[in-house]
């Protein structure tokens, strides 16, 4: 399998960080600061895992 530039997969790969951000923002919009901090710590740990 070869990587094809500007394929559907490529567009989804480019857009995915923005979609993930919007989902997390929508889920945490009405939560307390404590919950937002915990989610931030978990995301930071996940980032350093990979």
Backbone as JSON, one array per atom type, in Angstrom:
{
  "sequence": "XXXXXXXXXXXXXXXXXXXXXXXXXXXXXXXXXXXXXXXXXXXXXXXXXX",
  "N": [[0.85, -1.18, 0.0], [0.66, 2.13, -0.91], [1.25, 5.53, -0.02], [-1.01, 7.96, -0.88], [-1.04, 11.18, -1.94], [-3.31, 13.75, -1.1], [-5.56, 12.17, -0.96], [-8.66, 10.72, 0.26], [-8.1, 9.7, 2.81], [-5.88, 11.26, 3.47], [-6.98, 13.84, 3.66], [-8.71, 13.41, 5.87], [-6.79, 12.86, 7.83], [-5.5, 15.32, 8.03], [-7.58, 16.94, 8.99], [-8.34, 15.75, 11.39], [-7.1, 16.55, 13.99], [-8.41, 18.98, 14.52], [-11.09, 18.23, 14.64], [-11.03, 16.49, 16.84], [-10.3, 18.34, 18.82], [-12.59, 20.02, 18.82], [-14.55, 18.21, 19.68], [-13.65, 17.56, 22.28], [-13.74, 20.13, 23.4], [-16.53, 20.67, 23.27], [-17.5, 18.68, 24.99], [-16.38, 19.43, 27.43], [-17.2, 21.99, 27.96], [-19.13, 22.9, 29.82], [-18.16, 22.0, 32.23], [-16.47, 21.88, 35.45], [-13.53, 23.73, 36.52], [-11.76, 22.03, 37.79], [-12.28, 19.49, 36.68], [-11.57, 20.02, 34.04], [-8.84, 20.51, 34.36], [-7.95, 17.96, 35.18], [-8.53, 16.45, 32.88], [-6.79, 17.75, 31.15], [-4.3, 17.05, 32.27], [-4.35, 14.27, 31.83], [-4.42, 14.19, 29.03], [-1.93, 15.35, 28.53], [-0.21, 13.41, 29.61], [-0.83, 11.32, 27.88], [0.15, 12.37, 25.52], [2.92, 12.37, 25.92], [3.4, 9.7, 26.0], [3.53, 8.8, 23.42]],
  "CA": [[0.0, 0.0, 0.0], [1.44, 3.36, -0.98], [0.56, 6.73, 0.44], [-1.44, 8.81, -1.99], [-1.25, 12.55, -1.5], [-4.62, 14.36, -1.36], [-6.63, 11.18, -0.97], [-9.63, 10.91, 1.34], [-7.38, 9.45, 4.07], [-5.02, 12.4, 3.72], [-7.84, 14.92, 4.16], [-9.14, 13.06, 7.23], [-5.62, 12.98, 8.68], [-5.27, 16.74, 8.26], [-8.7, 17.54, 9.73], [-8.6, 15.05, 12.64], [-6.82, 17.28, 15.24], [-9.43, 20.0, 14.74], [-12.31, 17.53, 15.05], [-10.81, 16.03, 18.21], [-10.36, 19.53, 19.67], [-13.98, 20.46, 18.93], [-15.28, 17.25, 20.5], [-13.23, 17.76, 23.67], [-14.28, 21.43, 23.82], [-17.96, 20.55, 23.47], [-17.75, 17.85, 26.16], [-15.91, 20.05, 28.67], [-17.59, 23.39, 28.01], [-19.89, 23.22, 31.03], [-17.57, 21.31, 33.39], [-15.71, 22.74, 36.36], [-12.1, 23.86, 36.22], [-11.07, 20.85, 38.3], [-12.42, 18.43, 35.67], [-10.78, 20.43, 32.88], [-7.43, 20.29, 34.71], [-7.69, 16.52, 35.16], [-8.49, 16.04, 31.47], [-5.55, 18.29, 30.6], [-3.19, 16.22, 32.72], [-4.44, 12.98, 31.14], [-4.0, 14.4, 27.65], [-0.48, 15.59, 28.53], [0.43, 12.12, 29.79], [-1.02, 10.57, 26.64], [1.03, 12.95, 24.5], [4.29, 11.96, 26.16], [3.5, 8.26, 25.81], [3.77, 8.47, 22.01]],
  "C": [[0.89, 1.24, 0.0], [0.6, 4.53, -0.54], [0.24, 7.61, -0.76], [-1.77, 10.2, -1.46], [-2.62, 13.04, -1.98], [-5.72, 13.33, -1.56], [-7.59, 11.49, 0.18], [-8.95, 10.71, 2.7], [-6.5, 10.65, 4.45], [-5.82, 13.58, 4.27], [-8.31, 14.64, 5.59], [-8.0, 13.2, 8.23], [-5.34, 14.45, 9.01], [-6.33, 17.35, 9.16], [-8.85, 16.95, 11.13], [-8.22, 15.82, 13.91], [-7.87, 18.34, 15.56], [-10.74, 19.37, 15.2], [-12.18, 17.05, 16.49], [-10.89, 17.21, 19.19], [-11.8, 19.98, 19.87], [-14.81, 19.51, 19.79], [-14.93, 17.42, 21.97], [-13.77, 19.08, 24.21], [-15.76, 21.33, 24.13], [-18.28, 19.73, 24.72], [-17.4, 18.54, 27.46], [-16.38, 21.48, 28.86], [-18.28, 23.76, 29.34], [-19.34, 22.55, 32.29], [-16.79, 22.31, 34.25], [-14.24, 22.78, 35.95], [-11.31, 22.64, 36.7], [-11.11, 19.71, 37.28], [-11.57, 18.76, 34.45], [-9.29, 20.22, 33.13], [-7.08, 18.8, 34.66], [-7.61, 16.01, 33.72], [-7.21, 16.55, 30.81], [-4.34, 17.47, 31.01], [-3.17, 14.87, 32.0], [-3.99, 13.13, 29.69], [-2.49, 14.65, 27.56], [0.28, 14.28, 28.73], [0.32, 11.28, 28.53], [-0.09, 11.07, 25.55], [2.47, 12.46, 24.69], [4.49, 10.45, 26.07], [3.94, 7.94, 24.38], [4.56, 9.51, 21.31]]
}
